[in-house]
Amino acid sequence: MPITPDSHQQDIRHQLHPYTNAVKHRTVGPRVIERGEGIYVYDDQGNKFLEGMAGLWSVAVGFGEPRLVEAASRQMAKLPYYHTFTHKSNSPSIALAERLIGYTQGRMSSAFFTNSGSEANDTVIKFVWYYNNALGRPQKKKIIARHRGYHGVTVASASLTGLPGNHRDFDLPLPQIRHTACPHHYRNANPGETEEDFATRMAAELETLIVQEGPETVAAFIGEPVMGAGGVIVPPRTYWEKIQAVCRKYDVLVIADEVITGFGRLGTFFGSQTYGIEPDIMVLSKQITSSYMPLAAVLLSPRVHEVIAENSGRVGTLGHGYTASGHPVATAVALENLNLIEERRLVENAARSGEVLQSELRAMADHPLIGEVRGVGLIAGVELVADKATKRPFDPLGKAGGYAYEQAHAHGLIIRGIQDTVAFCPPLIITPEEVRDMVSRFKRTLEDVTRHVVG
């Protein structure tokens, strides 16, 4: 549809936007993105922006990739839709399931397809409950997530999410969800506490929570290898090793939410590889299709799959699924997207360009407004503070990060403000030279922020 002079007003009148202040939107209105090419997007006014967030942490191969368009078109012409209910299937979904399992090198054995990460984590909760009912453990249903973790926005997945804005006035979280501490060393460590000691304390707090709740009632622990929407929180050294040991001690399933970290973001194919996570369940989305099509996958380990499969035999069906589970066009696009990631060695590029990103941002660490620079591979966060020496945050929270987000547009850059953390997550195709350009635009933005908050 062409953009008309009235399109902005039509948007204000008729579209309710996610993660948007609807009252403010009446005044601000939309920035209408019209097209994309590589790491850049263009709005309806002709402005060009370096997309430093890959959309929503997700466009691995860049915008306007013709091979993905062609893959979708071919499949649309052949079989535009069919379901995977009641023994039906289609070639792309079969091929994608096999390929995803292959990437796990035997750790996982089956894939279940949904349309989004939120639906996938909703599915995970149901599968965990189904699994424990099948094992005759009807009380073992609680799932532990983390404060500042992000796992989606459906009723169940938003309950896992540990961000107050996703709970407030939605009557969440659900009663069977618990939250443990966020492993952010910069903010939550005790004075003088090393990363290893902090990780030990985080694991001990998890164990205390499990014991207090009753191990016979705790079914699973879910976490992102690196926390994304909570502020790009990188786990302290030895954290995942110690967390997993606690989970194994109490027969608590480990769920790795790889919605952001999967398919190369950290410079490894999965974030689980970076941190030695051996999950019982993995959740994948976003970069699986570079978000050209809605798709997510839940991967199950052999022991979880077998229990669920056998129980469906006893019950007579696995009474769960979506109209578009295993959608042939989405799975065809995913296959071609994975071809591009492999052929263009984008995992390796993420590691190479990621080194430049981390180095360039850390070179700014002495700036008086920067409290911490953190990240790994092609994901990073720069936390802005009101007082560097005391780590005192801005009041109100988001004063600096929100201004940075808005002002970056003037420098042709799209970033994200998570309270006062500025997040970076560019497409995996970005080159070292383009990374330097992105950071240069951020430096100019930070100069604006300094003038705004300091005067």
NORLIN-V530156 format. One record per residue. RES is the residue in one small letter. SS is DSSP state (A for helix, B for strand, O for the rest). BURIAL is 1 if it has 16 or more other C-alpha atoms within 10 Angstrom, else 0. Layout:
res->RES ss->SS burial->BURIAL
res->RES ss->SS burial->BURIAL
This chain:
res->m ss->O burial->0
res->p ss->O burial->0
res->i ss->O burial->0
res->t ss->O burial->0
res->p ss->O burial->0
res->d ss->O burial->0
res->s ss->A burial->0
res->h ss->A burial->1
res->q ss->A burial->0
res->q ss->A burial->0
res->d ss->A burial->1
res->i ss->A burial->1
res->r ss->A burial->0
res->h ss->A burial->0
res->q ss->O burial->0
res->l ss->O burial->0
res->h ss->O burial->0
res->p ss->O burial->0
res->y ss->O burial->0
res->t ss->O burial->0
res->n ss->O burial->0
res->a ss->A burial->0
res->v ss->A burial->0
res->k ss->A burial->0
res->h ss->A burial->0
res->r ss->A burial->0
res->t ss->A burial->0
res->v ss->A burial->0
res->g ss->O burial->0
res->p ss->O burial->0
res->r ss->O burial->0
res->v ss->O burial->0
res->i ss->B burial->0
res->e ss->B burial->0
res->r ss->B burial->0
res->g ss->B burial->1
res->e ss->B burial->0
res->g ss->B burial->1
res->i ss->O burial->1
res->y ss->B burial->1
res->v ss->B burial->1
res->y ss->B burial->1
res->d ss->B burial->0
res->d ss->O burial->0
res->q ss->O burial->0
res->g ss->O burial->0
res->n ss->O burial->0
res->k ss->B burial->1
res->f ss->B burial->1
res->l ss->B burial->1
res->e ss->B burial->1
res->g ss->O burial->1
res->m ss->O burial->1
res->a ss->A burial->1
res->g ss->A burial->1
res->l ss->A burial->1
res->w ss->A burial->1
res->s ss->O burial->1
res->v ss->O burial->1
res->a ss->O burial->1
res->v ss->O burial->1
res->g ss->O burial->1
res->f ss->B burial->1
res->g ss->O burial->1
res->e ss->O burial->1
res->p ss->A burial->0
res->r ss->A burial->0
res->l ss->A burial->1
res->v ss->A burial->0
res->e ss->A burial->0
res->a ss->A burial->1
res->a ss->A burial->1
res->s ss->A burial->0
res->r ss->A burial->0
res->q ss->A burial->1
res->m ss->A burial->0
res->a ss->A burial->0
res->k ss->A burial->0
res->l ss->A burial->0
res->p ss->O burial->0
res->y ss->O burial->0
res->y ss->O burial->1
res->h ss->O burial->1
res->t ss->O burial->1
res->f ss->O burial->1
res->t ss->O burial->0
res->h ss->O burial->0
res->k ss->O burial->0
res->s ss->O burial->1
res->n ss->O burial->1
res->s ss->A burial->0
res->p ss->A burial->1
res->s ss->A burial->1
res->i ss->A burial->0
res->a ss->A burial->0
res->l ss->A burial->1
res->a ss->A burial->1
res->e ss->A burial->0
res->r ss->A burial->0
res->l ss->A burial->1
res->i ss->A burial->1
res->g ss->A burial->0
res->y ss->A burial->0
res->t ss->O burial->1
res->q ss->O burial->0
res->g ss->O burial->0
res->r ss->O burial->1
res->m ss->B burial->1
res->s ss->B burial->1
res->s ss->B burial->1
res->a ss->B burial->1
res->f ss->B burial->1
res->f ss->B burial->1
res->t ss->B burial->1
res->n ss->O burial->1
res->s ss->O burial->1
res->g ss->A burial->1
res->s ss->A burial->1
res->e ss->A burial->1
res->a ss->A burial->1
res->n ss->A burial->1
res->d ss->A burial->1
res->t ss->A burial->1
res->v ss->A burial->1
res->i ss->A burial->1
res->k ss->A burial->0
res->f ss->A burial->1
res->v ss->A burial->1
res->w ss->A burial->1
res->y ss->A burial->1
res->y ss->A burial->1
res->n ss->A burial->1
res->n ss->A burial->1
res->a ss->A burial->1
res->l ss->O burial->0
res->g ss->O burial->0
res->r ss->O burial->0
res->p ss->O burial->0
res->q ss->O burial->0
res->k ss->O burial->1
res->k ss->O burial->1
res->k ss->B burial->1
res->i ss->B burial->1
res->i ss->B burial->1
res->a ss->B burial->1
res->r ss->B burial->1
res->h ss->O burial->1
res->r ss->O burial->1
res->g ss->O burial->1
res->y ss->O burial->1
res->h ss->O burial->1
res->g ss->O burial->1
res->v ss->O burial->1
res->t ss->O burial->1
res->v ss->A burial->1
res->a ss->A burial->1
res->s ss->A burial->1
res->a ss->A burial->1
res->s ss->A burial->1
res->l ss->A burial->1
res->t ss->O burial->1
res->g ss->O burial->1
res->l ss->O burial->1
res->p ss->A burial->0
res->g ss->A burial->0
res->n ss->A burial->1
res->h ss->O burial->1
res->r ss->O burial->0
res->d ss->O burial->0
res->f ss->O burial->0
res->d ss->O burial->0
res->l ss->O burial->1
res->p ss->O burial->1
res->l ss->O burial->0
res->p ss->O burial->0
res->q ss->O burial->1
res->i ss->B burial->1
res->r ss->B burial->1
res->h ss->B burial->1
res->t ss->B burial->1
res->a ss->O burial->1
res->c ss->O burial->1
res->p ss->O burial->1
res->h ss->O burial->1
res->h ss->A burial->1
res->y ss->A burial->0
res->r ss->A burial->0
res->n ss->A burial->0
res->a ss->O burial->1
res->n ss->O burial->0
res->p ss->O burial->0
res->g ss->O burial->0
res->e ss->O burial->0
res->t ss->O burial->0
res->e ss->A burial->1
res->e ss->A burial->0
res->d ss->A burial->1
res->f ss->A burial->1
res->a ss->A burial->1
res->t ss->A burial->1
res->r ss->A burial->1
res->m ss->A burial->1
res->a ss->A burial->1
res->a ss->A burial->0
res->e ss->A burial->0
res->l ss->A burial->1
res->e ss->A burial->1
res->t ss->A burial->0
res->l ss->A burial->1
res->i ss->A burial->1
res->v ss->A burial->0
res->q ss->A burial->0
res->e ss->A burial->0
res->g ss->O burial->0
res->p ss->A burial->1
res->e ss->A burial->1
res->t ss->A burial->1
res->v ss->B burial->1
res->a ss->B burial->1
res->a ss->B burial->1
res->f ss->B burial->1
res->i ss->B burial->1
res->g ss->B burial->1
res->e ss->O burial->1
res->p ss->O burial->1
res->v ss->B burial->1
res->m ss->B burial->1
res->g ss->O burial->1
res->a ss->O burial->1
res->g ss->O burial->1
res->g ss->O burial->1
res->v ss->O burial->1
res->i ss->B burial->1
res->v ss->B burial->1
res->p ss->O burial->1
res->p ss->O burial->1
res->r ss->O burial->1
res->t ss->O burial->1
res->y ss->A burial->1
res->w ss->A burial->1
res->e ss->A burial->1
res->k ss->A burial->1
res->i ss->A burial->1
res->q ss->A burial->1
res->a ss->A burial->0
res->v ss->A burial->1
res->c ss->A burial->1
res->r ss->A burial->0
res->k ss->A burial->0
res->y ss->O burial->1
res->d ss->O burial->0
res->v ss->O burial->1
res->l ss->B burial->1
res->v ss->B burial->1
res->i ss->B burial->1
res->a ss->B burial->1
res->d ss->B burial->1
res->e ss->O burial->1
res->v ss->O burial->1
res->i ss->O burial->1
res->t ss->O burial->1
res->g ss->O burial->1
res->f ss->O burial->1
res->g ss->O burial->1
res->r ss->O burial->1
res->l ss->O burial->1
res->g ss->O burial->1
res->t ss->O burial->1
res->f ss->O burial->1
res->f ss->O burial->1
res->g ss->A burial->1
res->s ss->A burial->1
res->q ss->A burial->0
res->t ss->A burial->0
res->y ss->A burial->1
res->g ss->O burial->0
res->i ss->O burial->1
res->e ss->O burial->1
res->p ss->O burial->1
res->d ss->O burial->1
res->i ss->B burial->1
res->m ss->B burial->1
res->v ss->B burial->1
res->l ss->B burial->1
res->s ss->O burial->1
res->k ss->A burial->1
res->q ss->A burial->1
res->i ss->A burial->1
res->t ss->O burial->1
res->s ss->O burial->1
res->s ss->O burial->1
res->y ss->O burial->1
res->m ss->O burial->1
res->p ss->O burial->1
res->l ss->O burial->1
res->a ss->B burial->1
res->a ss->B burial->1
res->v ss->B burial->1
res->l ss->B burial->1
res->l ss->B burial->1
res->s ss->B burial->1
res->p ss->A burial->1
res->r ss->A burial->0
res->v ss->A burial->1
res->h ss->A burial->1
res->e ss->A burial->0
res->v ss->A burial->1
res->i ss->A burial->1
res->a ss->A burial->0
res->e ss->A burial->0
res->n ss->A burial->1
res->s ss->A burial->0
res->g ss->A burial->0
res->r ss->A burial->0
res->v ss->A burial->0
res->g ss->O burial->0
res->t ss->O burial->0
res->l ss->O burial->1
res->g ss->O burial->0
res->h ss->O burial->0
res->g ss->O burial->1
res->y ss->O burial->0
res->t ss->O burial->0
res->a ss->O burial->1
res->s ss->O burial->1
res->g ss->O burial->1
res->h ss->O burial->1
res->p ss->A burial->1
res->v ss->A burial->1
res->a ss->A burial->1
res->t ss->A burial->1
res->a ss->A burial->1
res->v ss->A burial->1
res->a ss->A burial->1
res->l ss->A burial->1
res->e ss->A burial->1
res->n ss->A burial->1
res->l ss->A burial->1
res->n ss->A burial->0
res->l ss->A burial->1
res->i ss->A burial->1
res->e ss->A burial->0
res->e ss->A burial->0
res->r ss->O burial->0
res->r ss->O burial->0
res->l ss->A burial->1
res->v ss->A burial->1
res->e ss->A burial->1
res->n ss->A burial->1
res->a ss->A burial->1
res->a ss->A burial->1
res->r ss->A burial->1
res->s ss->A burial->1
res->g ss->A burial->1
res->e ss->A burial->1
res->v ss->A burial->1
res->l ss->A burial->1
res->q ss->A burial->1
res->s ss->A burial->0
res->e ss->A burial->1
res->l ss->A burial->1
res->r ss->A burial->1
res->a ss->O burial->0
res->m ss->O burial->1
res->a ss->O burial->0
res->d ss->O burial->0
res->h ss->O burial->0
res->p ss->O burial->0
res->l ss->O burial->1
res->i ss->B burial->1
res->g ss->B burial->1
res->e ss->B burial->1
res->v ss->B burial->1
res->r ss->B burial->1
res->g ss->B burial->1
res->v ss->B burial->1
res->g ss->O burial->1
res->l ss->O burial->1
res->i ss->B burial->1
res->a ss->B burial->1
res->g ss->B burial->1
res->v ss->B burial->1
res->e ss->B burial->1
res->l ss->B burial->1
res->v ss->O burial->1
res->a ss->O burial->1
res->d ss->B burial->0
res->k ss->O burial->1
res->a ss->O burial->0
res->t ss->O burial->0
res->k ss->O burial->1
res->r ss->B burial->0
res->p ss->O burial->1
res->f ss->O burial->1
res->d ss->O burial->0
res->p ss->O burial->0
res->l ss->O burial->0
res->g ss->O burial->1
res->k ss->A burial->1
res->a ss->A burial->1
res->g ss->A burial->1
res->g ss->A burial->1
res->y ss->A burial->1
res->a ss->A burial->1
res->y ss->A burial->1
res->e ss->A burial->1
res->q ss->A burial->1
res->a ss->A burial->1
res->h ss->A burial->1
res->a ss->A burial->0
res->h ss->A burial->1
res->g ss->O burial->1
res->l ss->B burial->1
res->i ss->B burial->1
res->i ss->O burial->1
res->r ss->B burial->1
res->g ss->B burial->1
res->i ss->B burial->1
res->q ss->O burial->1
res->d ss->O burial->1
res->t ss->B burial->1
res->v ss->B burial->1
res->a ss->B burial->1
res->f ss->B burial->1
res->c ss->O burial->1
res->p ss->O burial->1
res->p ss->O burial->1
res->l ss->O burial->1
res->i ss->O burial->1
res->i ss->O burial->1
res->t ss->O burial->1
res->p ss->A burial->1
res->e ss->A burial->0
res->e ss->A burial->1
res->v ss->A burial->1
res->r ss->A burial->1
res->d ss->A burial->0
res->m ss->A burial->1
res->v ss->A burial->1
res->s ss->A burial->0
res->r ss->A burial->1
res->f ss->A burial->1
res->k ss->A burial->1
res->r ss->A burial->0
res->t ss->A burial->1
res->l ss->A burial->1
res->e ss->A burial->0
res->d ss->A burial->1
res->v ss->A burial->1
res->t ss->A burial->1
res->r ss->A burial->0
res->h ss->A burial->0
res->v ss->A burial->0
res->v ss->A burial->0
res->g ss->O burial->0
